[in-house]
Amino acid sequence: MSWVYLARSLGGIALLVGFNLLLFGRVRPHLGTTQEIAARLTAEIPGFRMGRAIIGADGRSAVIENATNRSLYLIEAMGEDVVTRQLSKRLLANVGRLGEKLSLELRDFTFPRATLVAASESIAREWEARLKY
């Protein structure tokens, strides 16, 4: 196989992807309001009742509590879809905070980490304590 042929092929693909982004832009999904997230979880999880919630400042990630059994769910917009994980001690490897930024490391190779930027440092500190339980 000729390296020139390979380089031209990759260059052509890069041009097509760039042209597509130029014409149509990039989709940046948002989770919506707390009520919209709760409605989604109510449809997905039997018996779900919304409790306390934190939505990241960018609108792409959230942690919401199920008031029925006090379980926590991580919701994150990825691509054009939304990924939901129930947080547990087995799944949650580490929780860290740096100012308003809350970092979650998960034991899930398909969804290894999530970052939430809280509205204030005190809110991030409160949720860090709740997640470390």
C-alpha positions as CSV (number, residue, x, y, z in Angstrom):
1,M,0.0,0.0,0.0
2,S,1.3,3.4,-0.9
3,W,1.7,5.9,1.9
4,V,0.7,8.7,-0.5
5,Y,-2.6,6.9,-1.2
6,L,-3.2,6.5,2.5
7,A,-2.4,10.2,3.2
8,R,-4.8,11.4,0.5
9,S,-7.6,9.1,1.7
10,L,-7.3,10.4,5.3
11,G,-7.0,14.0,4.0
12,G,-10.2,13.5,2.0
13,I,-12.1,12.1,5.0
14,A,-10.8,15.1,7.2
15,L,-12.1,17.5,4.5
16,L,-15.5,15.9,4.4
17,V,-15.8,16.0,8.2
18,G,-14.7,19.6,8.3
19,F,-17.1,20.6,5.6
20,N,-19.9,18.8,7.4
21,L,-19.1,20.7,10.7
22,L,-18.9,24.0,8.8
23,L,-22.4,23.5,7.2
24,F,-24.3,21.9,10.0
25,G,-22.4,22.8,13.2
26,R,-22.0,20.6,16.1
27,V,-24.8,19.3,18.2
28,R,-24.5,20.3,21.9
29,P,-27.4,18.7,23.7
30,H,-28.6,19.9,27.1
31,L,-30.4,18.0,29.7
32,G,-33.0,20.7,30.3
33,T,-34.6,21.8,33.6
34,T,-34.8,19.7,36.7
35,Q,-38.4,18.9,35.9
36,E,-37.5,17.7,32.4
37,I,-34.8,15.4,33.8
38,A,-37.2,14.1,36.5
39,A,-39.8,13.4,33.8
40,R,-37.2,11.4,31.8
41,L,-36.2,9.4,34.9
42,T,-39.9,8.8,35.9
43,A,-40.5,7.3,32.5
44,E,-37.3,5.1,32.8
45,I,-37.3,4.1,36.4
46,P,-40.5,2.6,38.0
47,G,-41.5,4.4,41.2
48,F,-39.1,7.3,40.7
49,R,-39.9,10.5,42.6
50,M,-37.6,13.5,42.3
51,G,-35.6,14.5,45.3
52,R,-32.7,17.0,45.5
53,A,-30.7,17.6,42.3
54,I,-27.7,19.4,41.0
55,I,-27.3,20.4,37.4
56,G,-23.9,21.3,36.1
57,A,-23.5,24.9,34.9
58,D,-23.0,23.8,31.3
59,G,-26.3,21.9,31.4
60,R,-24.8,18.7,30.2
61,S,-24.6,16.7,33.4
62,A,-26.7,16.3,36.6
63,V,-27.0,14.2,39.7
64,I,-30.6,13.7,40.9
65,E,-31.9,11.9,44.0
66,N,-34.8,9.4,43.9
67,A,-36.8,10.4,47.0
68,T,-38.4,7.0,47.1
69,N,-35.3,5.2,48.3
70,R,-32.6,7.9,48.5
71,S,-30.6,6.5,45.6
72,L,-28.6,8.9,43.3
73,Y,-28.5,9.0,39.6
74,L,-25.9,10.5,37.3
75,I,-27.3,11.8,34.0
76,E,-25.0,13.1,31.2
77,A,-25.7,14.3,27.7
78,M,-23.4,12.4,25.3
79,G,-23.6,13.0,21.6
80,E,-27.3,13.2,20.7
81,D,-28.4,11.0,23.6
82,V,-28.5,10.9,27.4
83,V,-26.6,8.4,29.6
84,T,-28.0,7.5,33.0
85,R,-26.2,5.6,35.8
86,Q,-27.4,4.8,39.3
87,L,-24.6,5.8,41.6
88,S,-23.5,3.2,44.2
89,K,-20.4,2.6,46.3
90,R,-19.5,-0.2,43.9
91,L,-19.7,2.0,40.8
92,L,-18.3,5.2,42.2
93,A,-14.5,4.9,42.4
94,N,-13.6,8.5,43.5
95,V,-15.2,11.8,44.2
96,G,-13.1,15.0,44.1
97,R,-13.8,18.7,44.2
98,L,-11.7,21.7,43.2
99,G,-13.6,24.9,43.9
100,E,-16.9,24.7,42.1
101,K,-15.9,21.7,40.0
102,L,-17.0,18.2,41.1
103,S,-15.3,15.2,39.5
104,L,-16.7,11.7,39.6
105,E,-14.6,8.7,38.6
106,L,-16.7,5.6,37.8
107,R,-15.8,1.9,37.6
108,D,-17.5,1.8,34.2
109,F,-15.3,1.5,31.1
110,T,-18.1,2.9,28.9
111,F,-18.5,6.0,31.1
112,P,-15.3,6.4,33.2
113,R,-15.7,10.0,34.5
114,A,-18.1,12.9,34.8
115,T,-17.5,16.5,35.8
116,L,-20.2,18.9,37.1
117,V,-19.6,22.6,37.6
118,A,-21.8,23.7,40.4
119,A,-23.3,27.2,40.8
120,S,-21.2,27.8,43.9
121,E,-18.4,26.2,45.9
122,S,-20.7,25.5,48.9
123,I,-23.1,23.5,46.7
124,A,-20.2,21.5,45.3
125,R,-18.9,20.9,48.8
126,E,-22.4,19.7,49.9
127,W,-22.7,17.3,47.0
128,E,-19.2,16.0,47.4
129,A,-20.1,15.0,51.0
130,R,-23.3,13.4,49.9
131,L,-21.5,11.4,47.1
132,K,-18.8,10.2,49.4
133,Y,-21.3,8.8,52.0
